[in-house]
Amino acid sequence: MTFFEQLHHIDKDITLAINSVNCPASDFVWMVFSNKYIWFVLYALVLVFLIRNLGWKKALISTVAIVLTITCCDQLGNVCKDFFQRLRPCCDLDMLGRGLRVLDPPYNKIEYGFYSAHAANAMGFAVASILAFRNDRRRNYRIYNISVIIWALLVGFSRVFVGKHYLGDICAGFAVGAAIALAISCVAGIVMKVLLREKTK
């Protein structure tokens, strides 16, 4: 057994252990966190506060950065899924035979899941929005920063509980989302500085 096969075996065991912790109430919670459409309200609220607290110019640049972050995370996720072709646990007969609990059934018998775009998008949004609000020096966003990171973690881990992803898919998604958000937000920060410099001249 190769190193990567051993790693995948460990990932399966940990995923099954996490997935086995459930009850009707928690199942409902994980399904809510796993539903990406519900969180459009959160995105809209963040946009409103960006405009209110940063002004329309900074808010526009920050919004573009956040949208680009989510788009890059999502599209890169599709590329990685096709490249690595790692079956989702809900499509893996071995995982199903070992008792995997599936709350969100797959559309097709063969679906790939590395990395988790849900985890990447959520963490990308969290990091990008935190960095965007840093442009407001007048307020402390500590509560928001902690809350949005916890939210992103719950969105990511919900995918393990509903049977859609291995823990490894989630961790990789978190890392990719944070990295892309940092890179794009860095560029957005440079653009803001250039615009503000021109305005003061």
N, C-alpha and C positions, 0 to 999 in steps of 0.2 A: 504493500500500500504506500503510495507516494505521500509526500508532505501535504499536498493540497487535498488529497482524498481523506487523509486523517483529519484535516481542518474542517472539511465538509461534514464528516461524520460527527465531530464534536459540535458543529453548528446545528446539526439535526437534533442531537440530544438536548442541547440547551433550548432550542426552539420548542421542542415538544414539552419540556418542563415548564416553560413560560406559558405556552398555549393551554396547558392542562389546568391552570388556575382560573376557574370561571364559576359564575353563578348567573342566573337570569338578569339581575340588576347590572352586573359588570358587563354582560354581553351587550346590553342596551347602550351603556356608556361607550364601549369600544366601537360599536357600530356608528354612533354619533360622531366620534372623533375621526373615524375612517371615511366619513362622507365628506368629500372635498367641497361639495356645493353649499353645504351649510355655512362654511366659513367665509363665503363671499361678503357676508355682513361685517365680519371682522376686518376684511381688507378695505371695505368702504369706509369704516370708522377711522381706520388708520390714515386713509387718504384725507379725510375731513380734518383730522388733527394736524396732519402735515401742512395743509394749506393754512390753517388757522395759526399755527405756531412758527412756521418758517417763512411765510410769505409765498406768493404764487411762483416766483422764479425758482427758489430753492426746492419748493414742493414739487414743481414740475420735473426738475432734474432728478430728485429723489424717487419720484414715482416711476420715471423711465428706468432708473437703475433697478428698482424692485421688480418691475415687469420683465426687464431683460434677464434678471437673475432667475426668476421662475421659469421663463421661456427656455433659457439655456439648460437649467436643471432638468426640465421635462424632456426636451429634445435629445440631450445627451443620454438621458436614461433610456430612451428608445433605441439609440445606437448601441449602448452597452448591452441591453437585453438581447438584441439580435446577434451581437458579437460573441458574448459569453454563453448564451443559450442555456442558462441555468434554470431548470424547471421551478416554477413556484411550488411550494410545499403542497398546496391544494391540488396540484396536478401530478404529484409524485406518489406512485402506488405504495412505495415503501413507507412514506410518512402517513398515508391514509390507513395502511394496514396496522401501523403502530398506534393508532388512535388519535390522529390529528383532528381537532375540532374545527370545522369549517363553517363560519358564519356568513361569509361572502363567497358563494360558489363562483368558479371561473366561467367565463363565457364559452371557452373552448377547452378541449381535452388537453391541448398543449399550449401552455403560456409560460413565458420566461419572466424572471423576476429580479435579476441582478443588474443594477441596484434598484432600491425602492425610490421611485419618483415622488411618492407621497412624502417620504422622510426628507428627501433632498429639497423639495419645494417648500415644505414647512420650515425647515432650518434655514434655507436660503432667504425666505421672507422674514423670518425672525431676525437674523443677523443684519440683513440689508436695512430693515426698518429701525433697528437699534442704532446703526451707524448714521442713518438719516436724521434721527432725532438728536444726535450729538451736535448737529449744526445749530441747535437752539441752546445757547449758552446760559439763558436766563432761567431754565427750569431743570429740575432733577427728575430723570426718568427711570430711577432705580427700580421702582415697583413694576413699571411696564417692562423693563428689560428682563427681570426675573420671570414675570408672568408669561411673556411671549416665548421665552426659552422652554419653560415648563410645558406650555401648549404645544410647541413643536415636538418635544420629546414624547408627549402623549399621542400626538398624531402618528408619529413614526411607530411607536410600540403597539399602537392599536392594530397595525397591519400584521403583527405576529399573532395577536389574540384572535383575529378574524380568519387566520389561516392563509393569508395571501403572501407572506414573506418570511424568510428566515431572518434570524437576528443579524446575521452577517450582512444581509441586504440592507437592513435598516441602518446599521453602523456606517456602512459605506455611503449610503444616501446622506446621512448627517454630515459626513466629512466633505463630500462633494458639494452639498448645498452651502456649507459654511465657506469653503474655498472660493466658489464662484461668487458668492455675495461679497466677500472681502475684495476680490479682484475688481469687480464691477463698481463697487462703492468707492474704491480708491480712485478710479477714473472719474467717477461722478464728483468726488471731492476736488479733484484738479480742475474740472470744468467750472465748478462753483467759484473757486479762487480766481480763475481767469475772468469770469464775468463780473465778480465783485471788484476786481482791480480796475477793469475798464470803467465801471460805474463811478469809481472814486476819482478818476482822472478828469 
